[in-house]
Amino acid sequence: MPTTFRPTLDSAFRSSLRATDADAVGALIRATGFFYDHEEAIAIELVEEALAQKGLAHPGGDYHFLFADGPEFLLGYSCFGPVPLTVGSWDLYWIAVHPQTQGQGLGRKLLRASEDAAAAAGASQFFVDTSGRALYEPTRAFYERCGYQRAATLEDFYGPGDPKVIYQRRFPTTHPTR
């Protein structure tokens, strides 16, 4: 990748899937340097599963996606969906922003657009799970800056010394579009 490339963040997000998205998501996940190999495999698998179901971020389905396309690579994406057996609770399963795009507001825009899409589909709250490892301190700070409250910490959840930190954000009765 050229070091002079400066992505633009002005375009709208895409929710429909393309045949190239599984590979693009894998490359994005790898580029962040945050995720384990098995986590990368799951992110790719979710996209492939949705593609197999005719490429729809299908209403009422399990997984909804937003993609931020760049001219050379995927700048960011999110994956979210309703929590089974709940009323109004949704999970943010994945959100990732390419390192060349971090710090420019794309993560916040993706998160807000994901919240808006979930709220429009009936969500009253969003849950986010993340690692408690030191590597994830900026991630946890990001969620807190975006109005998320730490709801729980499960020690050694992902492995010894790797707790699961759960964040929650309740939506206002009328969730405004930002």
N, CA, C and O of each residue as an XYZ file, in Angstrom:
712
protein
N       0.836     -1.177      0.000
C       0.000      0.000      0.000
C       0.882      1.242      0.000
O       1.853      1.309      0.753
N       0.563      2.204     -0.818
C       1.358      3.423     -0.831
C       1.238      4.175      0.485
O       0.151      4.256      1.057
N       2.338      4.720      0.966
C       2.304      5.449      2.233
C       1.633      6.804      2.090
O       1.278      7.410      3.101
N       1.445      7.300      0.876
C       0.825      8.603      0.657
C      -0.696      8.516      0.577
O      -1.366      9.547      0.512
N      -1.246      7.322      0.581
C      -2.694      7.162      0.469
C      -3.376      7.735      1.700
O      -3.048      7.353      2.824
N      -4.304      8.631      1.507
C      -5.092      9.211      2.587
C      -6.553      8.961      2.254
O      -7.108      9.630      1.383
N      -7.193      8.002      2.936
C      -8.571      7.668      2.591
C      -9.518      8.831      2.880
O      -9.287      9.646      3.773
N     -10.586      8.875      2.095
C     -11.629      9.861      2.367
C     -12.781      9.154      3.063
O     -13.081      7.994      2.782
N     -13.411      9.864      3.960
C     -14.460      9.260      4.774
C     -15.832      9.857      4.493
O     -16.735      9.756      5.323
N     -15.991     10.467      3.345
C     -17.217     11.193      3.053
C     -18.344     10.323      2.506
O     -19.504     10.733      2.536
N     -18.031      9.155      2.016
C     -19.068      8.359      1.359
C     -19.970      7.665      2.375
O     -19.589      7.446      3.525
N     -21.167      7.327      1.922
C     -22.125      6.612      2.757
C     -21.690      5.150      2.887
O     -20.900      4.647      2.089
N     -22.213      4.500      3.885
C     -21.892      3.090      4.098
C     -22.792      2.219      3.243
O     -23.933      2.565      2.939
N     -22.246      1.091      2.871
C     -22.955      0.100      2.075
C     -23.383     -1.029      2.997
O     -22.602     -1.478      3.835
N     -24.636     -1.496      2.846
C     -25.109     -2.599      3.673
C     -25.247     -3.899      2.887
O     -25.302     -4.975      3.483
N     -25.304     -3.818      1.571
C     -25.395     -5.042      0.769
C     -24.002     -5.644      0.628
O     -22.988     -4.947      0.634
N     -23.997     -6.949      0.504
C     -22.730     -7.675      0.418
C     -22.305     -7.887     -1.021
O     -23.131     -7.988     -1.928
N     -20.995     -7.951     -1.209
C     -20.390     -8.255     -2.511
C     -19.563     -9.527     -2.377
O     -19.127     -9.885     -1.282
N     -19.356    -10.195     -3.484
C     -18.598    -11.448     -3.483
C     -17.188    -11.269     -2.916
O     -16.618    -12.221     -2.383
N     -16.624    -10.080     -3.020
C     -15.256     -9.824     -2.557
C     -15.176     -9.467     -1.075
O     -14.079     -9.295     -0.543
N     -16.318     -9.355     -0.402
C     -16.307     -8.863      0.979
C     -15.647     -9.805      1.984
O     -15.019     -9.336      2.934
N     -15.771    -11.101      1.803
C     -15.147    -12.023      2.760
C     -13.632    -11.829      2.781
O     -13.029    -11.740      3.851
N     -13.020    -11.765      1.603
C     -11.572    -11.537      1.536
C     -11.201    -10.159      2.072
O     -10.193    -10.007      2.763
N     -12.020     -9.150      1.752
C     -11.736     -7.786      2.211
C     -11.824     -7.682      3.722
O     -11.001     -7.011      4.344
N     -12.813     -8.337      4.322
C     -12.943     -8.335      5.781
C     -11.754     -9.058      6.407
O     -11.206     -8.589      7.405
N     -11.350    -10.187      5.840
C     -10.176    -10.898      6.355
C      -8.934    -10.030      6.324
O      -8.177     -9.990      7.293
N      -8.721     -9.337      5.221
C      -7.553     -8.452      5.107
C      -7.623     -7.315      6.123
O      -6.610     -6.944      6.715
N      -8.812     -6.766      6.323
C      -8.984     -5.690      7.292
C      -8.700     -6.171      8.708
O      -7.980     -5.514      9.460
N      -9.262     -7.306      9.066
C      -9.054     -7.862     10.409
C      -7.564     -8.109     10.648
O      -7.048     -7.785     11.718
N      -6.873     -8.679      9.663
C      -5.429     -8.919      9.785
C      -4.659     -7.613      9.941
O      -3.735     -7.525     10.750
N      -5.038     -6.604      9.169
C      -4.317     -5.329      9.175
C      -4.366     -4.637     10.537
O      -3.437     -3.914     10.898
N      -5.446     -4.853     11.299
C      -5.549     -4.177     12.594
C      -4.528     -4.691     13.591
O      -4.077     -3.943     14.459
N      -4.156     -5.970     13.476
C      -3.213     -6.556     14.424
C      -3.818     -6.855     15.785
O      -3.085     -7.160     16.726
N      -5.135     -6.776     15.916
C      -5.789     -6.976     17.206
C      -6.343     -8.381     17.410
O      -6.464     -8.838     18.546
N      -6.673     -9.055     16.344
C      -7.473    -10.262     16.466
C      -6.642    -11.533     16.308
O      -5.651    -11.563     15.578
N      -7.074    -12.579     17.010
C      -6.478    -13.898     16.866
C      -6.894    -14.490     15.515
O      -7.873    -14.051     14.911
N      -6.140    -15.488     15.050
C      -6.457    -16.140     13.775
C      -7.868    -16.727     13.769
O      -8.583    -16.615     12.774
N      -8.271    -17.358     14.885
C      -9.606    -17.958     14.918
C     -10.701    -16.888     14.893
O     -11.801    -17.157     14.410
N     -10.426    -15.682     15.401
C     -11.397    -14.598     15.318
C     -11.535    -14.111     13.875
O     -12.638    -13.832     13.405
N     -10.412    -14.015     13.188
C     -10.430    -13.647     11.771
C     -11.276    -14.641     10.983
O     -12.076    -14.245     10.136
N     -11.099    -15.926     11.261
C     -11.846    -16.966     10.555
C     -13.350    -16.807     10.783
O     -14.143    -17.022      9.866
N     -13.740    -16.436     11.987
C     -15.164    -16.255     12.286
C     -15.718    -15.038     11.548
O     -16.819    -15.094     11.001
N     -14.968    -13.950     11.531
C     -15.426    -12.747     10.812
C     -15.658    -13.063      9.340
O     -16.658    -12.643      8.758
N     -14.737    -13.797      8.746
C     -14.875    -14.192      7.338
C     -16.070    -15.121      7.160
O     -16.844    -14.975      6.214
N     -16.214    -16.076      8.071
C     -17.305    -17.039      7.989
C     -18.674    -16.356      8.043
O     -19.591    -16.766      7.331
N     -18.824    -15.333      8.867
C     -20.107    -14.633      8.953
C     -20.459    -13.953      7.633
O     -21.616    -13.963      7.212
N     -19.466    -13.368      6.988
C     -19.704    -12.739      5.686
C     -20.048    -13.813      4.656
O     -20.982    -13.646      3.872
N     -19.298    -14.910      4.656
C     -19.572    -15.992      3.706
C     -20.973    -16.573      3.911
O     -21.670    -16.886      2.946
N     -21.375    -16.714      5.171
C     -22.712    -17.231      5.467
C     -23.788    -16.296      4.908
O     -24.761    -16.747      4.304
N     -23.605    -15.001      5.115
C     -24.575    -14.037      4.593
C     -24.571    -14.039      3.064
O     -25.631    -13.936      2.447
N     -23.406    -14.153      2.453
C     -23.318    -14.225      0.993
C     -24.047    -15.453      0.460
O     -24.697    -15.391     -0.583
N     -23.937    -16.560      1.172
C     -24.604    -17.788      0.755
C     -26.122    -17.640      0.810
O     -26.847    -18.376      0.140
N     -26.595    -16.698      1.602
C     -28.032    -16.435      1.703
C     -28.421    -15.286      0.778
O     -29.212    -14.415      1.142
N     -27.853    -15.302     -0.419
C     -28.148    -14.356     -1.495
C     -27.582    -12.961     -1.280
O     -28.066    -12.000     -1.878
N     -26.560    -12.836     -0.432
C     -25.875    -11.562     -0.297
C     -26.670    -10.457      0.366
O     -26.411     -9.277      0.131
N     -27.612    -10.817      1.170
C     -28.435     -9.797      1.800
C     -28.033     -9.566      3.248
O     -27.756    -10.515      3.982
N     -28.001     -8.313      3.653
C     -27.982     -7.991      5.074
C     -29.471     -8.018      5.418
O     -30.099     -6.972      5.582
N     -30.015     -9.202      5.524
C     -31.448     -9.439      5.461
C     -32.197     -8.939      6.695
O     -31.794     -9.199      7.829
N     -33.296     -8.215      6.453
C     -34.130     -7.767      7.559
C     -34.633     -8.973      8.348
O     -35.101     -9.954      7.771
N     -34.533     -8.888      9.651
C     -34.974     -9.976     10.497
C     -33.952    -11.084     10.597
O     -34.161    -12.041     11.343
N     -32.852    -10.985      9.868
C     -31.812    -12.005      9.916
C     -30.890    -11.796     11.099
O     -31.038    -10.853     11.876
N     -29.950    -12.690     11.211
C     -29.053    -12.657     12.355
C     -27.962    -11.601     12.253
O     -27.582    -11.002     13.260
N     -27.457    -11.367     11.053
C     -26.305    -10.480     10.908
C     -26.590     -9.368      9.913
O     -27.102     -9.598      8.817
N     -26.251     -8.178     10.321
C     -26.376     -6.987      9.487
C     -24.974     -6.410      9.353
O     -24.191     -6.445     10.302
N     -24.659     -5.883      8.178
C     -23.321     -5.382      7.917
C     -23.370     -3.953      7.400
O     -24.326     -3.545      6.740
N     -22.326     -3.206      7.712
C     -22.066     -1.924      7.075
C     -20.618     -1.936      6.628
O     -19.736     -2.382      7.361
N     -20.375     -1.443      5.414
C     -19.031     -1.427      4.841
C     -18.667      0.001      4.445
O     -19.481      0.729      3.877
N     -17.440      0.384      4.754
C     -16.882      1.668      4.316
C     -15.820      1.344      3.276
O     -14.711      0.930      3.613
N     -16.168      1.536      2.017
C     -15.265      1.198      0.926
C     -14.261      2.313      0.682
O     -14.584      3.497      0.775
N     -13.049      1.912      0.371
C     -12.028      2.849     -0.069
C     -11.619      2.506     -1.487
O     -12.021      1.466     -2.009
N     -10.834      3.352     -2.116
C     -10.431      3.075     -3.496
C      -9.460      1.900     -3.615
O      -9.366      1.279     -4.674
N      -8.742      1.592     -2.538
C      -7.728      0.527     -2.604
C      -8.029     -0.666     -1.705
O      -7.582     -1.780     -1.979
N      -8.782     -0.440     -0.636
C      -9.080     -1.515      0.308
C     -10.272     -1.110      1.167
O     -10.700      0.045      1.143
N     -10.805     -2.065      1.924
C     -11.921     -1.809      2.822
C     -11.422     -0.960      3.985
O     -10.501     -1.359      4.698
N     -12.025      0.209      4.178
C     -11.595      1.130      5.232
C     -12.111      0.716      6.598
O     -11.440      0.921      7.610
N     -13.312      0.129      6.629
C     -13.892     -0.293      7.898
C     -15.179     -1.050      7.655
O     -15.758     -1.007      6.569
N     -15.611     -1.746      8.693
C     -16.895     -2.454      8.593
C     -17.423     -2.725      9.989
O     -16.687     -2.694     10.976
N     -18.722     -2.993     10.043
C     -19.337     -3.439     11.290
C     -20.283     -4.586     10.972
O     -20.803     -4.711      9.864
N     -20.482     -5.410     11.978
C     -21.419     -6.532     11.902
C     -22.190     -6.525     13.219
O     -21.591     -6.491     14.294
N     -23.516     -6.557     13.131
C     -24.333     -6.452     14.329
C     -25.639     -7.191     14.100
O     -25.998     -7.494     12.962
N     -26.346     -7.478     15.179
C     -27.615     -8.166     15.018
C     -28.341     -8.339     16.326
O     -27.789     -8.091     17.398
N     -29.597     -8.771     16.228
C     -30.410     -8.968     17.428
C     -29.889    -10.133     18.263
O     -29.398    -11.128     17.730
N     -30.007     -9.990     19.573
C     -29.634    -11.067     20.497
C     -30.827    -12.016     20.570
O     -31.927    -11.598     20.932
N     -30.622    -13.290     20.232
C     -31.738    -14.243     20.280
C     -32.394    -14.274     21.667
O     -31.729    -14.120     22.692
N     -33.703    -14.475     21.667
C     -34.513    -14.632     22.872
C     -34.590    -13.378     23.733
O     -34.860    -13.461     24.931
N     -34.351    -12.205     23.120
C     -34.493    -10.940     23.838
C     -35.436    -10.034     23.061
O     -35.738    -10.285     21.894
N     -35.895     -8.982     23.721
C     -36.717     -7.971     23.082
C     -35.917     -6.675     23.084
O     -35.727     -6.058     24.132
N     -35.451     -6.265     21.913
C     -34.782     -4.986     21.779
C     -33.292     -4.970     22.069
O     -32.668     -3.914     21.963
N     -32.706     -6.081     22.426
C     -31.261     -6.125     22.691
C     -30.523     -6.584     21.444
O     -30.864     -7.600     20.838
N     -29.513     -5.821     21.074
C     -28.693     -6.131     19.907
C     -27.231     -6.155     20.309
O     -26.812     -5.450     21.227
N     -26.463     -6.975     19.613
C     -25.012     -7.050     19.814
C     -24.287     -6.392     18.656
O     -24.693     -6.514     17.500
N     -23.219     -5.700     18.977
C     -22.250     -5.284     17.968
C     -21.205     -6.396     17.969
O     -20.381     -6.480     18.879
N     -21.245     -7.241     16.954
C     -20.344     -8.385     16.906
C     -18.940     -7.978     16.473
O     -17.947     -8.450     17.027
N     -18.871     -7.107     15.489
C     -17.586     -6.694     14.947
C     -17.628     -5.235     14.559
O     -18.632     -4.745     14.042
N     -16.549     -4.555     14.808
C     -16.311     -3.253     14.207
C     -14.800     -3.164     14.055
O     -14.055     -3.407     15.004
N     -14.367     -2.822     12.884
C     -12.931     -2.720     12.625
C     -12.692     -1.586     11.646
O     -13.461     -1.377     10.707
N     -11.621     -0.864     11.882
C     -11.230      0.246     11.025
C      -9.773      0.036     10.646
O      -8.935     -0.266     11.495
N      -9.485      0.197      9.374
C      -8.123      0.003      8.884
C      -7.167      0.968      9.596
O      -7.521      2.127      9.816
N      -5.976      0.513      9.956
C      -5.018      1.389     10.659
C      -4.759      2.717      9.948
O      -4.528      3.729     10.611
N      -4.792      2.736      8.610
C      -4.570      3.992      7.885
C      -5.753      4.955      8.018
O      -5.650      6.125      7.649
N      -6.864      4.463      8.542
C      -8.072      5.266      8.659
C      -8.380      5.624     10.113
O      -9.207      6.499     10.371
N      -7.731      4.967     11.052
C      -8.012      5.208     12.469
C      -7.690      6.644     12.860
O      -6.765      7.262     12.333
N      -8.477      7.154     13.797
C      -8.272      8.502     14.291
C      -8.915      9.585     13.452
O      -8.712     10.770     13.717
N      -9.691      9.205     12.439
C     -10.332     10.169     11.550
C     -11.852     10.214     11.725
O     -12.539     10.912     10.980
N     -12.371      9.483     12.690
C     -13.804      9.509     12.957
C     -14.612      8.422     12.285
O     -15.827      8.352     12.471
N     -13.962      7.567     11.502
C     -14.704      6.523     10.807
C     -15.319      5.522     11.780
O     -16.463      5.111     11.589
N     -14.596      5.127     12.805
C     -15.131      4.179     13.780
C     -16.393      4.702     14.437
O     -17.374      3.973     14.583
N     -16.368      5.969     14.834
C     -17.540      6.590     15.459
C     -18.706      6.631     14.469
O     -19.844      6.344     14.840
N     -18.429      6.984     13.216
C     -19.489      7.031     12.204
C     -20.085      5.644     11.959
O     -21.302      5.499     11.844
N     -19.230      4.630     11.879
C     -19.712      3.258     11.700
C     -20.560      2.816     12.889
O     -21.613      2.201     12.719
N     -20.093      3.134     14.085
C     -20.822      2.748     15.287
C     -22.189      3.426     15.311
O     -23.200      2.773     15.570
N     -22.225      4.717     15.045
C     -23.500      5.446     15.064
C     -24.438      4.948     13.966
O     -25.639      4.812     14.200
N     -23.916      4.679     12.793
C     -24.759      4.168     11.714
C     -25.290      2.770     12.057
O     -26.425      2.437     11.715
N     -24.479      1.962     12.727
C     -24.921      0.638     13.172
C     -26.025      0.773     14.213
O     -27.024      0.056     14.160
N     -25.849      1.681     15.150
C     -26.881      1.932     16.163
C     -28.175      2.392     15.511
O     -29.258      1.922     15.857
N     -28.052      3.315     14.568
C     -29.236      3.839     13.885
C     -29.979      2.730     13.143
O     -31.206      2.655     13.202
N     -29.237      1.875     12.449
C     -29.861      0.767     11.716
C     -30.535     -0.204     12.686
O     -31.638     -0.682     12.422
N     -29.876     -0.491     13.799
C     -30.456     -1.396     14.792
C     -31.709     -0.778     15.408
O     -32.728     -1.452     15.561
N     -31.632      0.494     15.758
C     -32.788      1.177     16.353
C     -33.962      1.191     15.385
O     -35.107      0.997     15.793
N     -33.686      1.418     14.111
C     -34.744      1.418     13.103
C     -35.400      0.040     12.990
O     -36.559     -0.072     12.591
N     -34.647     -1.007     13.346
C     -35.172     -2.370     13.296
C     -35.748     -2.818     14.643
O     -36.125     -3.978     14.806
N     -35.815     -1.888     15.610
C     -36.456     -2.213     16.891
C     -35.537     -2.361     18.083
O     -36.003     -2.704     19.170
N     -34.250     -2.114     17.919
C     -33.330     -2.230     19.050
C     -33.570     -1.105     20.053
O     -33.815      0.040     19.673
N     -33.497     -1.443     21.325
C     -33.568     -0.434     22.377
C     -32.233     -0.287     23.088
O     -32.030      0.652     23.857
N     -31.320     -1.226     22.827
C     -29.994     -1.143     23.421
C     -29.004     -1.980     22.622
O     -29.361     -2.928     21.922
N     -27.754     -1.585     22.760
C     -26.644     -2.259     22.076
C     -25.687     -2.784     23.128
O     -25.406     -2.108     24.118
N     -25.190     -3.984     22.915
C     -24.149     -4.562     23.764
C     -22.896     -4.759     22.929
O     -22.968     -5.099     21.748
N     -21.760     -4.545     23.549
C     -20.464     -4.710     22.899
C     -19.578     -5.523     23.829
O     -19.438     -5.189     25.006
N     -18.984     -6.583     23.312
C     -18.014     -7.380     24.061
C     -16.640     -7.095     23.503
O     -16.458     -7.045     22.286
N     -15.671     -6.909     24.382
C     -14.306     -6.701     23.935
C     -13.351     -7.291     24.956
O     -13.754     -7.661     26.058
N     -12.116     -7.376     24.593
C     -11.095     -7.949     25.458
C     -10.669     -6.954     26.526
O     -10.707     -5.742     26.317
N     -10.267     -7.479     27.659
C      -9.720     -6.661     28.738
C      -8.207     -6.560     28.687
O      -7.598     -5.955     29.570
N      -7.577     -7.154     27.645
C      -6.120     -7.059     27.516
C      -5.697     -5.610     27.320
O      -6.474     -4.784     26.843
N      -4.469     -5.316     27.691
C      -3.930     -3.960     27.568
C      -4.002     -3.457     26.131
O      -4.239     -2.270     25.906
N      -3.803     -4.331     25.165
C      -3.881     -3.957     23.755
C      -5.205     -3.267     23.426
O      -5.260     -2.407     22.548
N      -6.264     -3.646     24.133
C      -7.603     -3.143     23.860
C      -7.979     -1.905     24.672
O      -9.135     -1.484     24.630
N      -7.057     -1.320     25.397
C      -7.366     -0.100     26.156
C      -7.910      1.002     25.253
O      -8.907      1.628     25.615
N      -7.298      1.275     24.080
C      -7.881      2.294     23.201
C      -9.300      1.932     22.733
O     -10.140      2.814     22.557
N      -9.557      0.655     22.537
C     -10.884      0.205     22.122
C     -11.902      0.480     23.223
O     -12.987      0.998     22.958
N     -11.550      0.133     24.455
C     -12.464      0.377     25.575
C     -12.695      1.879     25.762
O     -13.817      2.309     26.027
N     -11.646      2.664     25.626
C     -11.783      4.123     25.750
C     -12.697      4.666     24.647
O     -13.483      5.583     24.885
N     -12.594      4.101     23.449
C     -13.459      4.502     22.335
C     -14.925      4.291     22.696
O     -15.741      5.196     22.526
N     -15.265      3.100     23.196
C     -16.661      2.822     23.537
C     -17.148      3.767     24.631
O     -18.281      4.247     24.580
N     -16.314      4.031     25.600
C     -16.707      4.931     26.685
C     -16.916      6.352     26.158
O     -17.854      7.030     26.580
N     -16.064      6.810     25.249
C     -16.251      8.139     24.639
C     -17.542      8.201     23.830
O     -18.138      9.267     23.674
N     -17.966      7.051     23.320
C     -19.192      6.992     22.511
C     -20.441      6.768     23.359
O     -21.512      6.504     22.813
N     -20.324      6.869     24.676
C     -21.483      6.789     25.550
C     -21.829      5.414     26.077
O     -22.912      5.225     26.632
N     -20.940      4.454     25.920
C     -21.189      3.110     26.431
C     -20.745      3.012     27.890
O     -19.737      3.593     28.293
N     -21.522      2.262     28.665
C     -21.215      2.027     30.067
C     -20.723      0.588     30.238
O     -21.268     -0.342     29.643
N     -19.695      0.424     31.051
C     -19.222     -0.929     31.339
C     -20.279     -1.634     32.172
O     -20.617     -1.182     33.266
N     -20.800     -2.737     31.659
C     -21.859     -3.477     32.340
C     -21.307     -4.649     33.150
O     -21.871     -5.006     34.185
N     -20.203     -5.253     32.685
C     -19.652     -6.412     33.389
C     -18.244     -6.700     32.884
O     -17.869     -6.332     31.771
N     -17.489     -7.361     33.727
C     -16.186     -7.893     33.348
C     -16.150     -9.345     33.792
O     -16.374     -9.652     34.963
N     -15.870    -10.224     32.862
C     -15.786    -11.659     33.143
C     -14.319    -12.069     33.068
O     -13.752    -12.168     31.981
N     -13.725    -12.302     34.197
C     -12.296    -12.614     34.263
C     -11.970    -13.904     33.516
O     -12.747    -14.858     33.531
N     -10.822    -13.918     32.872
C     -10.281    -15.093     32.178
C     -11.262    -15.694     31.164
O     -11.192    -16.891     30.883
N     -12.154    -14.904     30.623
C     -13.177    -15.406     29.708
C     -12.575    -15.937     28.413
O     -12.863    -17.065     28.013
N     -11.745    -15.137     27.758
C     -11.145    -15.545     26.492
C      -9.950    -16.460     26.687
O      -9.561    -17.193     25.777
N      -9.378    -16.415     27.864
C      -8.215    -17.217     28.214
C      -7.606    -16.651     29.486
O      -8.043    -15.607     29.970
N      -6.608    -17.322     30.029
C      -5.975    -16.810     31.238
C      -5.456    -15.381     31.031
O      -4.699    -15.108     30.099
N      -5.875    -14.492     31.907
C      -5.440    -13.103     31.823
C      -6.120    -12.291     30.730
O      -5.689    -11.174     30.446
N      -7.171    -12.822     30.109
C      -7.863    -12.119     29.034
C      -9.354    -12.056     29.356
O     -10.131    -12.899     28.908
N      -9.749    -11.040     30.143
C     -11.160    -10.927     30.510
C     -12.029    -10.413     29.366
O     -11.546     -9.766     28.436
N     -13.298    -10.713     29.456
C     -14.300    -10.167     28.545
C     -14.912     -8.947     29.238
O     -15.388     -9.039     30.370
N     -14.894     -7.811     28.548
C     -15.501     -6.599     29.075
C     -16.747     -6.332     28.237
O     -16.676     -6.238     27.012
N     -17.880     -6.213     28.908
C     -19.152     -6.020     28.234
C     -19.611     -4.581     28.459
O     -19.696     -4.102     29.591
N     -19.900     -3.914     27.356
C     -20.417     -2.552     27.401
C     -21.866     -2.546     26.945
O     -22.302     -3.408     26.182
N     -22.603     -1.549     27.432
C     -24.020     -1.421     27.093
C     -24.328      0.044     26.826
O     -23.802      0.940     27.487
N     -25.183      0.265     25.854
C     -25.696      1.613     25.593
C     -27.174      1.492     25.295
O     -27.577      0.816     24.348
N     -27.975      2.150     26.107
C     -29.424      2.186     25.887
C     -29.730      3.334     24.945
O     -29.133      4.406     25.041
N     -30.656      3.105     24.042
C     -31.037      4.130     23.094
C     -32.199      4.943     23.676
O     -33.030      4.419     24.418
N     -32.236      6.218     23.329
C     -33.419      7.004     23.717
C     -34.659      6.413     23.070
O     -34.566      5.655     22.104
N     -35.805      6.761     23.601
C     -37.056      6.252     23.049
C     -37.135      6.512     21.553
O     -37.529      5.636     20.784
N     -36.768      7.696     21.152
C     -36.657      7.997     19.727
C     -35.189      8.214     19.443
O     -34.619      9.241     19.810
N     -34.593      7.261     18.800
C     -33.155      7.281     18.519
C     -32.901      8.206     17.333
O     -33.241      7.855     16.204
N     -32.309      9.383     17.564
C     -32.106     10.322     16.459
C     -31.023      9.858     15.496
O     -30.050      9.218     15.895
N     -31.201     10.182     14.252
C     -30.160      9.937     13.260
C     -29.148     11.049     13.388
O     -29.508     12.222     13.482
N     -27.878     10.679     13.391
C     -26.827     11.680     13.549
C     -26.296     12.126     12.237
O     -25.402     12.970     12.187
